Amino acid sequence: MHTKDLNNRGHKNEIYDDLKKVKEKARETRDAITKTAYDAKEKAQEFVEQSIYDVKERTADIQEDVIHYVQKNPVKAIGFSVLAGLILSQLLRK
């Protein structure tokens, strides 16, 4: 065998080894991106669920406050309702 052939084989082996390393790094990067995306999805889902819960709680609190106000001030509540109805009818008429 010639020295040139041995050098070519050695060079090909180096290239093959380098390609294996690149392939492994690409796999590691893909796995890291997948994990990061999965973690972000979980955090976003938790945030949305917590936000929905908070909105439901706040809505229930407001509803209780309105009921309490109407029970204590029925005349004012009717007056506000009539006024709101008049304003809406004027806005919707245009």
N, C-alpha and C positions, 0 to 999 in steps of 0.2 A: 504494500500500500504506500502511496505517496504521502509526503508530508502535507501537501496541499489538501488531499482528501481528509486527513486527520484534522487539519485546521477547520475545514468546512463542517465536519461533523461536530467538532467542539463548538463552533459558532452556532450551528443549528440547535444544539442542546441548550446553549445559553439563551437563545431566542425562545425556545420551548419553555424553559424554566421561567423566563420573564413573563411570557404569556400566561403561564399558570398562576404566577403571582398577581398579575393584573386581574385575571378571572376571579381569584379568591377575594381580592380587594373589592371588586365590583359586587360580588355576592354579599360581602360584609356591609357594604354601603346600602345595597338594596334592603337587607335585613334591618339595618338601622333606620332607614326611611320608613319602612313598613311599621316598625315598632312605634316610631314617633307619630306617624299618622294615626295609628290605632289609639295611642294615648291621647292625642288631640281630640279624636272622635269621642272617646269616653268622657273627657273633661267638658266638651261642648254639650254632650247629652246630659251630664250632671247639672251644668249651668242652666240649660233649658228647663229641666225638671224642677230645679229649685226656683227658677223665675216663675214658672206656672204656679207652683205652690204659693209663692209669695203674693202673686196677683190674686189668687183665690182667697187667701187670708185677708188681704187688704179689701177686696170687694165685699167680703162678708162683714168686715168691720164697718165699712161705709154704709152698707145696707142696714146694719143695726143702728148706726147713728141717725140715718134718715127716718127709720121707723120710730125711734125714740123722739126725734124732733117733731114729727107729725103728731105723735100722741100728745106731746106737751103743748104744741102750737097748731091745732087743727085749722084755725081761721087763717093764719099766716101761710100755712102750707097750701091751702086752697087758693089763696091769693097769688102765691108764687106760681102755682100750676096754671091758673088762668092767664097770668102775665106771660109765662113761657109759651102757652098755646097761641096767644095773640101774636107774639113775636115770630114764632115759627110759621104761622099762617101768612103773615106779611112777607116773610122771606121766601116762602115756597110759591107765593102768588106771582112773583116777578119772573 
